[in-house]
Each structure stands twice: as structure tokens, then as C-alpha cells.
Amino acid sequence: MGNQLSSRQRKLLYLSTRRGTKEADMIIGGFVKNNIKDFSEEELVFLEALLLESDPDLLYWISAPLSSPKKFQHRILTRLSEFQTFKTKN
């Protein structure tokens, strides 16, 4: 794949940066932009499902990953939470 993103990765990047709220665009989009090249197939599947959820739910789950529904308790959500915490401290 090299430096090129697949059409699937480009779609997920687009969806993560055009959420509808600026805060979600910055947090989710920033995280995806920084990590999309490294996601495994399983992580891409999870990300696709996660991006179907509403911004208020996602932002709540990112701030409290263990409060998310069991199907969304995944390392990607934990990493998103850590990314969000890092971004707000800097």
C-alpha cells in the first residue's frame, strides 16, 4: 500500500473528519488521520461501525470508554480516549 490510502481508508478518513460537530471532527478526525495507515482489517471494520454512531454518543464514549456499549469496548475506543486526553492537555 505504501503511502497511498485505499478507497476504504479514504472514505473512513472523510467520514471521521466530517462528523457534523467541530469537536468530533477534531478528535475523531485527528485520531483517524494519525492512525489510518496502521489499522488492521479488524480495526477498520470496528471503525466503520463506530462512525455510524451519533456524535454525542461517540464523544461520551471517548471521554468514558468503559461506559460504552459492550460491542464498542475495543482498543480503538481506548486509543481514541487517550488521543483526546492528549489533545486537550496540549
MARDRENSE-969282 format. One record per atom (N, C-alpha, C, O): residue in one letter; chain; atom name; x, z, y. Coordinates in pm, 1 decimal. Each point is the difference from the previous one (the first is absolute). Example, Ala and Ser with C-alpha at 12.3 -4.5 7.8 and 13.67 -1.06 7.14 Angstrom:
2
[site "a"; "A"; "N"; [1319.0; 780.0; -569.0]]
[site "a"; "A"; "CA"; [-89.0; 0.0; 119.0]]
[site "a"; "A"; "C"; [90.0; 0.0; 120.0]]
[site "a"; "A"; "O"; [103.6; 66.5; -1.9]]
[site "s"; "A"; "N"; [-138.6; -138.5; 106.9]]
[site "s"; "A"; "CA"; [82.0; 6.0; 119.0]]
[site "s"; "A"; "C"; [-77.0; 73.0; 109.0]]
[site "s"; "A"; "O"; [50.9; 16.9; 110.8]]
This chain:
90
[site "m"; "A"; "N"; [82.1; 0.0; -119.2]]
[site "m"; "A"; "CA"; [-82.1; 0.0; 119.2]]
[site "m"; "A"; "C"; [86.6; 0.0; 125.8]]
[site "m"; "A"; "O"; [-39.4; -57.1; 101.7]]
[site "g"; "A"; "N"; [155.7; 119.7; -107.1]]
[site "g"; "A"; "CA"; [87.3; 1.4; 116.7]]
[site "g"; "A"; "C"; [-65.3; 68.3; 118.7]]
[site "g"; "A"; "O"; [-66.7; 102.4; -15.0]]
[site "n"; "A"; "N"; [86.2; -159.8; 133.9]]
[site "n"; "A"; "CA"; [-57.6; 55.7; 122.1]]
[site "n"; "A"; "C"; [-141.7; -47.6; 25.0]]
[site "n"; "A"; "O"; [-67.5; 50.1; 89.8]]
[site "q"; "A"; "N"; [22.2; -145.7; -167.9]]
[site "q"; "A"; "CA"; [-134.3; -56.4; 16.8]]
[site "q"; "A"; "C"; [-105.5; 92.8; -61.3]]
[site "q"; "A"; "O"; [21.9; 59.5; -105.6]]
[site "l"; "A"; "N"; [-134.3; -48.5; 172.2]]
[site "l"; "A"; "CA"; [-111.6; 75.4; -54.4]]
[site "l"; "A"; "C"; [-94.1; -96.0; -72.0]]
[site "l"; "A"; "O"; [-18.9; -113.8; 42.9]]
[site "s"; "A"; "N"; [-39.1; 160.5; -151.4]]
[site "s"; "A"; "CA"; [-100.2; -80.2; -69.5]]
[site "s"; "A"; "C"; [-126.7; -3.5; 84.1]]
[site "s"; "A"; "O"; [-15.2; 78.3; 93.8]]
[site "s"; "A"; "N"; [-74.4; -167.9; -126.9]]
[site "s"; "A"; "CA"; [-126.9; -6.0; 75.5]]
[site "s"; "A"; "C"; [-76.5; 131.4; -15.1]]
[site "s"; "A"; "O"; [-66.6; 43.8; 93.7]]
[site "r"; "A"; "N"; [75.5; 18.0; -208.5]]
[site "r"; "A"; "CA"; [-66.6; 128.6; -21.8]]
[site "r"; "A"; "C"; [60.1; 106.9; 91.1]]
[site "r"; "A"; "O"; [-73.2; 76.9; 62.2]]
[site "q"; "A"; "N"; [203.9; -72.1; -54.5]]
[site "q"; "A"; "CA"; [65.4; 98.2; 86.2]]
[site "q"; "A"; "C"; [-33.7; -25.4; 147.4]]
[site "q"; "A"; "O"; [-23.7; 94.3; 75.4]]
[site "r"; "A"; "N"; [21.6; -221.0; -34.7]]
[site "r"; "A"; "CA"; [-36.7; -33.4; 138.6]]
[site "r"; "A"; "C"; [-142.8; 44.4; 30.6]]
[site "r"; "A"; "O"; [-27.7; 52.2; 108.0]]
[site "k"; "A"; "N"; [-62.7; -73.2; -203.9]]
[site "k"; "A"; "CA"; [-139.1; 41.3; 18.4]]
[site "k"; "A"; "C"; [-9.1; 151.6; 16.3]]
[site "k"; "A"; "O"; [-69.6; 49.0; 88.9]]
[site "l"; "A"; "N"; [139.8; 24.9; -174.4]]
[site "l"; "A"; "CA"; [-3.1; 146.3; 9.1]]
[site "l"; "A"; "C"; [62.6; 49.2; 130.3]]
[site "l"; "A"; "O"; [-48.0; 96.4; 59.7]]
[site "l"; "A"; "N"; [152.7; -161.1; -16.5]]
[site "l"; "A"; "CA"; [61.7; 35.7; 127.3]]
[site "l"; "A"; "C"; [-97.6; -24.1; 114.4]]
[site "l"; "A"; "O"; [-14.4; 83.9; 88.9]]
[site "y"; "A"; "N"; [-51.9; -197.7; -91.3]]
[site "y"; "A"; "CA"; [-99.7; -30.6; 103.1]]
[site "y"; "A"; "C"; [-111.6; 104.9; 0.2]]
[site "y"; "A"; "O"; [-35.2; 54.1; 104.9]]
[site "l"; "A"; "N"; [-20.0; -25.9; -223.6]]
[site "l"; "A"; "CA"; [-110.3; 96.7; -9.6]]
[site "l"; "A"; "C"; [42.1; 140.0; 43.2]]
[site "l"; "A"; "O"; [-81.6; 76.3; 51.8]]
[site "s"; "A"; "N"; [206.0; -42.9; -72.4]]
[site "s"; "A"; "CA"; [47.0; 134.2; 36.4]]
[site "s"; "A"; "C"; [27.2; 14.1; 149.6]]
[site "s"; "A"; "O"; [1.7; 111.2; 52.7]]
[site "t"; "A"; "N"; [19.6; -223.2; 15.6]]
[site "t"; "A"; "CA"; [29.0; 6.5; 143.2]]
[site "t"; "A"; "C"; [-119.2; -36.3; 87.2]]
[site "t"; "A"; "O"; [8.3; 7.7; 122.5]]
[site "r"; "A"; "N"; [-117.5; -46.6; -183.5]]
[site "r"; "A"; "CA"; [-123.1; -36.1; 72.8]]
[site "r"; "A"; "C"; [-116.4; 84.5; -51.2]]
[site "r"; "A"; "O"; [-103.7; -52.4; -40.8]]
[site "r"; "A"; "N"; [122.9; 183.0; 43.8]]
[site "r"; "A"; "CA"; [-95.9; 93.0; -58.3]]
[site "r"; "A"; "C"; [-125.6; 17.6; 85.9]]
[site "r"; "A"; "O"; [-110.1; 15.2; -52.9]]
[site "g"; "A"; "N"; [126.4; -17.4; 180.5]]
[site "g"; "A"; "CA"; [-114.5; 24.7; 87.1]]
[site "g"; "A"; "C"; [22.5; 116.5; 94.1]]
[site "g"; "A"; "O"; [-63.2; 8.9; 105.2]]
[site "t"; "A"; "N"; [153.6; 80.5; -143.4]]
[site "t"; "A"; "CA"; [38.5; 107.2; 91.9]]
[site "t"; "A"; "C"; [150.4; -7.5; 21.2]]
[site "t"; "A"; "O"; [75.9; -28.8; -92.5]]
[site "k"; "A"; "N"; [-35.2; 54.7; 213.2]]
[site "k"; "A"; "CA"; [142.2; -10.4; 33.7]]
[site "k"; "A"; "C"; [84.1; 97.1; -82.4]]
[site "k"; "A"; "O"; [109.1; -34.2; -45.5]]
[site "e"; "A"; "N"; [-160.5; 154.7; 26.9]]
[site "e"; "A"; "CA"; [74.1; 100.5; -76.9]]
[site "e"; "A"; "C"; [21.9; -46.7; -143.8]]
[site "e"; "A"; "O"; [110.6; 11.7; -52.9]]
[site "a"; "A"; "N"; [-215.4; -64.6; -10.5]]
[site "a"; "A"; "CA"; [13.1; -48.9; -137.9]]
[site "a"; "A"; "C"; [94.1; -119.8; -5.1]]
[site "a"; "A"; "O"; [81.9; -11.3; -91.1]]
[site "d"; "A"; "N"; [-93.8; -78.4; 189.5]]
[site "d"; "A"; "CA"; [90.0; -115.6; 5.0]]
[site "d"; "A"; "C"; [145.7; 45.6; 4.2]]
[site "d"; "A"; "O"; [85.1; -54.4; -70.5]]
[site "m"; "A"; "N"; [-57.6; 153.5; 152.9]]
[site "m"; "A"; "CA"; [137.3; 47.2; 16.6]]
[site "m"; "A"; "C"; [50.8; 71.3; -124.8]]
[site "m"; "A"; "O"; [111.7; -25.7; -44.9]]
[site "i"; "A"; "N"; [-192.2; 114.4; -11.0]]
[site "i"; "A"; "CA"; [44.9; 79.0; -114.6]]
[site "i"; "A"; "C"; [3.0; -85.0; -126.8]]
[site "i"; "A"; "O"; [104.4; -13.8; -63.8]]
[site "i"; "A"; "N"; [-217.8; -42.1; 28.4]]
[site "i"; "A"; "CA"; [-8.9; -75.9; -125.1]]
[site "i"; "A"; "C"; [80.0; -129.4; 10.6]]
[site "i"; "A"; "O"; [76.0; -34.7; -90.3]]
[site "g"; "A"; "N"; [-94.0; -36.0; 201.4]]
[site "g"; "A"; "CA"; [73.4; -124.8; 19.1]]
[site "g"; "A"; "C"; [149.8; 20.7; 4.6]]
[site "g"; "A"; "O"; [75.5; -76.9; -59.5]]
[site "g"; "A"; "N"; [-31.9; 180.5; 129.6]]
[site "g"; "A"; "CA"; [143.2; 29.6; 7.4]]
[site "g"; "A"; "C"; [58.3; 31.8; -136.4]]
[site "g"; "A"; "O"; [108.9; -45.7; -34.5]]
[site "f"; "A"; "N"; [-181.7; 123.9; -42.3]]
[site "f"; "A"; "CA"; [45.2; 35.5; -134.6]]
[site "f"; "A"; "C"; [9.2; -124.0; -89.2]]
[site "f"; "A"; "O"; [100.5; -21.5; -67.8]]
[site "v"; "A"; "N"; [-205.3; -58.5; 68.5]]
[site "v"; "A"; "CA"; [-0.6; -119.5; -84.2]]
[site "v"; "A"; "C"; [109.9; -96.4; 43.6]]
[site "v"; "A"; "O"; [70.1; -56.4; -84.1]]
[site "k"; "A"; "N"; [-55.0; 37.6; 213.6]]
[site "k"; "A"; "CA"; [103.8; -90.5; 50.8]]
[site "k"; "A"; "C"; [138.7; 44.0; -47.1]]
[site "k"; "A"; "O"; [82.9; -83.7; -35.7]]
[site "n"; "A"; "N"; [-58.0; 213.3; 35.6]]
[site "n"; "A"; "CA"; [130.5; 52.8; -41.4]]
[site "n"; "A"; "C"; [23.1; -5.9; -150.8]]
[site "n"; "A"; "O"; [114.8; 1.4; -44.5]]
[site "n"; "A"; "N"; [-222.7; -8.0; -35.3]]
[site "n"; "A"; "CA"; [14.4; 16.2; -144.5]]
[site "n"; "A"; "C"; [-52.7; -114.3; -86.0]]
[site "n"; "A"; "O"; [25.1; -0.4; -120.5]]
[site "i"; "A"; "N"; [-95.7; -95.0; 176.0]]
[site "i"; "A"; "CA"; [-69.9; -101.8; -79.4]]
[site "i"; "A"; "C"; [92.0; -73.5; -96.8]]
[site "i"; "A"; "O"; [-41.4; -32.7; -111.1]]
[site "k"; "A"; "N"; [163.6; 6.7; 150.9]]
[site "k"; "A"; "CA"; [92.5; -74.5; -86.3]]
[site "k"; "A"; "C"; [38.9; 77.6; -125.2]]
[site "k"; "A"; "O"; [41.1; -59.4; -99.7]]
[site "d"; "A"; "N"; [-53.7; 191.0; 104.3]]
[site "d"; "A"; "CA"; [44.1; 84.6; -110.6]]
[site "d"; "A"; "C"; [-112.8; 44.7; -92.8]]
[site "d"; "A"; "O"; [26.5; 61.1; -103.5]]
[site "f"; "A"; "N"; [-151.8; -90.7; 138.7]]
[site "f"; "A"; "CA"; [-111.2; 45.5; -82.3]]
[site "f"; "A"; "C"; [-3.5; -72.1; -133.9]]
[site "f"; "A"; "O"; [20.4; -121.2; -7.3]]
[site "s"; "A"; "N"; [-46.3; 196.6; -97.7]]
[site "s"; "A"; "CA"; [-18.1; -57.0; -134.0]]
[site "s"; "A"; "C"; [-139.5; -61.9; -8.8]]
[site "s"; "A"; "O"; [-82.0; 16.3; 90.3]]
[site "e"; "A"; "N"; [56.6; -86.2; -198.2]]
[site "e"; "A"; "CA"; [-132.8; -57.6; -23.9]]
[site "e"; "A"; "C"; [-106.6; 109.5; 0.7]]
[site "e"; "A"; "O"; [-105.8; -16.3; 60.8]]
[site "e"; "A"; "N"; [133.1; 125.3; -126.9]]
[site "e"; "A"; "CA"; [-95.2; 111.7; -7.3]]
[site "e"; "A"; "C"; [-26.3; 57.8; 138.4]]
[site "e"; "A"; "O"; [-113.5; 35.9; 31.6]]
[site "e"; "A"; "N"; [215.7; -26.9; 50.0]]
[site "e"; "A"; "CA"; [-16.0; 52.3; 135.8]]
[site "e"; "A"; "C"; [-78.6; -97.1; 87.5]]
[site "e"; "A"; "O"; [-77.7; 42.8; 85.2]]
[site "l"; "A"; "N"; [97.1; -172.6; -105.3]]
[site "l"; "A"; "CA"; [-78.0; -99.4; 74.8]]
[site "l"; "A"; "C"; [-148.5; 9.5; -36.1]]
[site "l"; "A"; "O"; [-86.2; -10.5; 87.3]]
[site "v"; "A"; "N"; [57.1; 30.1; -214.4]]
[site "v"; "A"; "CA"; [-139.5; 16.5; -43.8]]
[site "v"; "A"; "C"; [-61.2; 123.1; 66.7]]
[site "v"; "A"; "O"; [-112.7; -5.0; 49.2]]
[site "f"; "A"; "N"; [187.2; 115.0; -47.7]]
[site "f"; "A"; "CA"; [-48.6; 122.0; 63.6]]
[site "f"; "A"; "C"; [-22.0; -22.5; 149.5]]
[site "f"; "A"; "O"; [-102.3; 40.8; 55.0]]
[site "l"; "A"; "N"; [197.8; -105.4; 9.7]]
[site "l"; "A"; "CA"; [-10.8; -25.6; 143.9]]
[site "l"; "A"; "C"; [-121.9; -85.4; 31.5]]
[site "l"; "A"; "O"; [-69.5; 25.0; 98.5]]
[site "e"; "A"; "N"; [43.2; -124.8; -180.5]]
[site "e"; "A"; "CA"; [-118.9; -84.5; 19.8]]
[site "e"; "A"; "C"; [-127.1; 84.5; -2.2]]
[site "e"; "A"; "O"; [-87.7; -16.9; 84.7]]
[site "a"; "A"; "N"; [78.1; 107.3; -181.1]]
[site "a"; "A"; "CA"; [-117.9; 87.5; -9.4]]
[site "a"; "A"; "C"; [-6.7; 95.7; 118.4]]
[site "a"; "A"; "O"; [-107.3; 23.1; 55.7]]
[site "l"; "A"; "N"; [219.7; 31.3; -18.1]]
[site "l"; "A"; "CA"; [4.7; 95.4; 111.3]]
[site "l"; "A"; "C"; [-45.4; -64.8; 130.2]]
[site "l"; "A"; "O"; [-71.8; 61.7; 78.6]]
[site "l"; "A"; "N"; [113.1; -184.8; -55.9]]
[site "l"; "A"; "CA"; [-32.8; -68.4; 125.8]]
[site "l"; "A"; "C"; [-147.3; -37.8; 10.8]]
[site "l"; "A"; "O"; [-45.3; -41.0; 106.9]]
[site "l"; "A"; "N"; [-28.7; 54.1; -214.1]]
[site "l"; "A"; "CA"; [-144.5; -25.0; 4.8]]
[site "l"; "A"; "C"; [-77.3; 119.4; 56.7]]
[site "l"; "A"; "O"; [-118.0; -11.7; 33.2]]
[site "e"; "A"; "N"; [184.2; 124.2; -22.6]]
[site "e"; "A"; "CA"; [-64.4; 122.0; 48.3]]
[site "e"; "A"; "C"; [-3.3; 2.7; 152.7]]
[site "e"; "A"; "O"; [74.1; -72.9; 66.0]]
[site "s"; "A"; "N"; [-160.0; 157.0; -11.3]]
[site "s"; "A"; "CA"; [-16.5; 7.9; 146.0]]
[site "s"; "A"; "C"; [117.0; 73.3; 65.7]]
[site "s"; "A"; "O"; [64.9; 84.6; -61.6]]
[site "d"; "A"; "N"; [-39.8; -118.6; 186.8]]
[site "d"; "A"; "CA"; [108.1; 64.3; 74.6]]
[site "d"; "A"; "C"; [-14.8; 151.6; 6.9]]
[site "d"; "A"; "O"; [97.4; 71.0; -24.9]]
[site "p"; "A"; "N"; [-216.2; -18.4; 58.0]]
[site "p"; "A"; "CA"; [-10.8; 146.7; 6.3]]
[site "p"; "A"; "C"; [36.7; 67.0; -132.8]]
[site "p"; "A"; "O"; [68.1; 102.6; -1.4]]
[site "d"; "A"; "N"; [-113.2; -160.5; -109.5]]
[site "d"; "A"; "CA"; [35.5; 57.0; -130.6]]
[site "d"; "A"; "C"; [150.4; -9.8; -24.1]]
[site "d"; "A"; "O"; [63.6; 96.9; -41.3]]
[site "l"; "A"; "N"; [-7.7; -214.5; 67.4]]
[site "l"; "A"; "CA"; [143.5; -18.8; -23.1]]
[site "l"; "A"; "C"; [84.0; 95.7; 83.6]]
[site "l"; "A"; "O"; [93.7; 61.5; -50.8]]
[site "l"; "A"; "N"; [-126.6; -49.3; 176.7]]
[site "l"; "A"; "CA"; [78.4; 88.1; 87.1]]
[site "l"; "A"; "C"; [-11.9; 145.8; -43.7]]
[site "l"; "A"; "O"; [96.7; 75.5; 9.2]]
[site "y"; "A"; "N"; [-213.2; -36.2; -56.0]]
[site "y"; "A"; "CA"; [-16.7; 136.3; -51.4]]
[site "y"; "A"; "C"; [84.2; 19.0; -126.0]]
[site "y"; "A"; "O"; [70.4; 100.2; -13.3]]
[site "w"; "A"; "N"; [-77.4; -195.3; -78.4]]
[site "w"; "A"; "CA"; [76.4; 10.7; -124.9]]
[site "w"; "A"; "C"; [149.5; -3.6; 25.4]]
[site "w"; "A"; "O"; [76.4; 66.4; -70.1]]
[site "i"; "A"; "N"; [-33.5; -143.2; 169.5]]
[site "i"; "A"; "CA"; [141.8; -5.5; 33.0]]
[site "i"; "A"; "C"; [46.0; 135.8; 52.6]]
[site "i"; "A"; "O"; [110.7; 44.7; -30.1]]
[site "s"; "A"; "N"; [-196.1; 20.4; 108.4]]
[site "s"; "A"; "CA"; [37.3; 131.1; 54.1]]
[site "s"; "A"; "C"; [-11.4; 110.5; -104.6]]
[site "s"; "A"; "O"; [63.1; 104.8; 14.1]]
[site "a"; "A"; "N"; [-142.1; -126.5; -118.2]]
[site "a"; "A"; "CA"; [-18.0; 98.5; -107.0]]
[site "a"; "A"; "C"; [-17.8; -73.1; -133.4]]
[site "a"; "A"; "O"; [-111.3; -8.3; -51.7]]
[site "p"; "A"; "N"; [221.9; -45.1; -4.5]]
[site "p"; "A"; "CA"; [-10.6; -84.1; -119.3]]
[site "p"; "A"; "C"; [-71.6; 65.4; -118.5]]
[site "p"; "A"; "O"; [-66.3; -69.0; -77.4]]
[site "l"; "A"; "N"; [78.6; 199.5; 62.7]]
[site "l"; "A"; "CA"; [-65.2; 66.1; -112.9]]
[site "l"; "A"; "C"; [-150.4; 12.8; 19.6]]
[site "l"; "A"; "O"; [-71.7; 37.0; -92.9]]
[site "s"; "A"; "N"; [23.0; -67.3; 213.8]]
[site "s"; "A"; "CA"; [-143.7; 0.6; 27.2]]
[site "s"; "A"; "C"; [-65.0; -133.3; -33.6]]
[site "s"; "A"; "O"; [-122.4; -13.0; 3.7]]
[site "s"; "A"; "N"; [203.7; -84.8; -36.2]]
[site "s"; "A"; "CA"; [-53.4; -132.8; -31.3]]
[site "s"; "A"; "C"; [-67.2; 1.0; -137.1]]
[site "s"; "A"; "O"; [29.4; 86.0; -83.0]]
[site "p"; "A"; "N"; [-120.1; -181.8; 59.0]]
[site "p"; "A"; "CA"; [-58.3; -11.6; -133.9]]
[site "p"; "A"; "C"; [111.5; -19.0; -103.6]]
[site "p"; "A"; "O"; [104.7; -57.4; 30.1]]
[site "k"; "A"; "N"; [-127.8; 104.8; -148.3]]
[site "k"; "A"; "CA"; [102.4; -3.9; -104.9]]
[site "k"; "A"; "C"; [59.5; -139.5; -17.8]]
[site "k"; "A"; "O"; [120.6; -13.6; -20.6]]
[site "k"; "A"; "N"; [-204.6; -90.8; 28.5]]
[site "k"; "A"; "CA"; [51.3; -135.1; -22.2]]
[site "k"; "A"; "C"; [98.7; -43.5; 107.7]]
[site "k"; "A"; "O"; [73.9; -96.5; -19.6]]
[site "f"; "A"; "N"; [-71.6; 166.2; 133.3]]
[site "f"; "A"; "CA"; [93.3; -33.2; 107.1]]
[site "f"; "A"; "C"; [117.4; 97.2; 10.0]]
[site "f"; "A"; "O"; [82.4; -12.1; 90.6]]
[site "q"; "A"; "N"; [-74.0; 106.5; -180.7]]
[site "q"; "A"; "CA"; [114.7; 91.0; -0.9]]
[site "q"; "A"; "C"; [114.0; -71.3; -72.4]]
[site "q"; "A"; "O"; [11.3; 4.5; -122.5]]
[site "h"; "A"; "N"; [70.5; -68.7; 200.2]]
[site "h"; "A"; "CA"; [103.6; -90.9; -49.0]]
[site "h"; "A"; "C"; [124.2; 16.2; 86.3]]
[site "h"; "A"; "O"; [-8.8; 44.5; 114.4]]
[site "r"; "A"; "N"; [122.3; -79.8; -168.2]]
[site "r"; "A"; "CA"; [126.1; 15.7; 74.9]]
[site "r"; "A"; "C"; [0.2; -79.8; 130.7]]
[site "r"; "A"; "O"; [66.0; 39.6; 96.1]]
[site "i"; "A"; "N"; [-138.8; -150.9; -91.5]]
[site "i"; "A"; "CA"; [-6.5; -78.5; 124.0]]
[site "i"; "A"; "C"; [-67.1; 81.6; 110.0]]
[site "i"; "A"; "O"; [46.2; -0.1; 114.1]]
[site "l"; "A"; "N"; [-154.2; 69.6; -147.4]]
[site "l"; "A"; "CA"; [-68.1; 82.9; 100.0]]
[site "l"; "A"; "C"; [90.1; 114.9; 44.2]]
[site "l"; "A"; "O"; [2.0; 35.4; 117.9]]
[site "t"; "A"; "N"; [71.5; 22.2; -210.6]]
[site "t"; "A"; "CA"; [95.1; 105.6; 35.2]]
[site "t"; "A"; "C"; [108.6; -53.8; 92.3]]
[site "t"; "A"; "O"; [36.2; 65.2; 98.0]]
[site "r"; "A"; "N"; [15.4; -182.9; -128.3]]
[site "r"; "A"; "CA"; [102.1; -61.8; 85.0]]
[site "r"; "A"; "C"; [-56.9; -34.9; 137.4]]
[site "r"; "A"; "O"; [68.7; 13.7; 101.3]]
[site "l"; "A"; "N"; [-193.5; -58.5; -97.9]]
[site "l"; "A"; "CA"; [-66.1; -28.6; 128.4]]
[site "l"; "A"; "C"; [-9.7; 127.8; 83.3]]
[site "l"; "A"; "O"; [22.6; -1.9; 121.0]]
[site "s"; "A"; "N"; [-56.2; 111.3; -186.2]]
[site "s"; "A"; "CA"; [-10.0; 128.9; 68.3]]
[site "s"; "A"; "C"; [135.5; 42.0; 56.3]]
[site "s"; "A"; "O"; [8.4; 47.9; 113.1]]
[site "e"; "A"; "N"; [97.0; -65.9; -191.4]]
[site "e"; "A"; "CA"; [134.3; 33.9; 46.9]]
[site "e"; "A"; "C"; [41.8; -91.0; 114.9]]
[site "e"; "A"; "O"; [63.6; 45.4; 95.1]]
[site "f"; "A"; "N"; [-99.2; -174.0; -103.4]]
[site "f"; "A"; "CA"; [30.7; -95.5; 106.5]]
[site "f"; "A"; "C"; [-71.5; 40.3; 128.2]]
[site "f"; "A"; "O"; [59.5; -1.9; 107.8]]
[site "q"; "A"; "N"; [-185.9; 38.3; -118.9]]
[site "q"; "A"; "CA"; [-79.9; 40.2; 116.7]]
[site "q"; "A"; "C"; [59.2; 125.5; 61.8]]
[site "q"; "A"; "O"; [8.4; 10.1; 122.4]]
[site "t"; "A"; "N"; [32.1; 84.1; -203.3]]
[site "t"; "A"; "CA"; [59.8; 124.7; 50.1]]
[site "t"; "A"; "C"; [130.2; -31.4; 72.8]]
[site "t"; "A"; "O"; [26.0; 54.6; 107.2]]
[site "f"; "A"; "N"; [55.4; -141.7; -164.4]]
[site "f"; "A"; "CA"; [126.7; -39.7; 62.2]]
[site "f"; "A"; "C"; [-25.0; -68.3; 133.5]]
[site "f"; "A"; "O"; [68.6; 28.9; 98.1]]
[site "k"; "A"; "N"; [-168.1; -120.9; -93.1]]
[site "k"; "A"; "CA"; [-29.4; -73.0; 122.5]]
[site "k"; "A"; "C"; [-46.5; 92.7; 112.0]]
[site "k"; "A"; "O"; [35.6; -20.6; 116.1]]
[site "t"; "A"; "N"; [-114.1; 121.6; -149.2]]
[site "t"; "A"; "CA"; [-51.9; 88.4; 103.7]]
[site "t"; "A"; "C"; [105.5; 97.0; 50.9]]
[site "t"; "A"; "O"; [-12.4; 52.6; 110.6]]
[site "k"; "A"; "N"; [116.1; -28.4; -190.0]]
[site "k"; "A"; "CA"; [106.7; 88.3; 44.9]]
[site "k"; "A"; "C"; [99.6; -72.4; 89.3]]
[site "k"; "A"; "O"; [69.2; 62.6; 80.3]]
[site "n"; "A"; "N"; [-61.9; -194.0; -94.2]]
[site "n"; "A"; "CA"; [97.5; -78.2; 78.4]]
[site "n"; "A"; "C"; [-60.3; -65.7; 119.8]]
[site "n"; "A"; "O"; [70.0; -68.6; 74.5]]
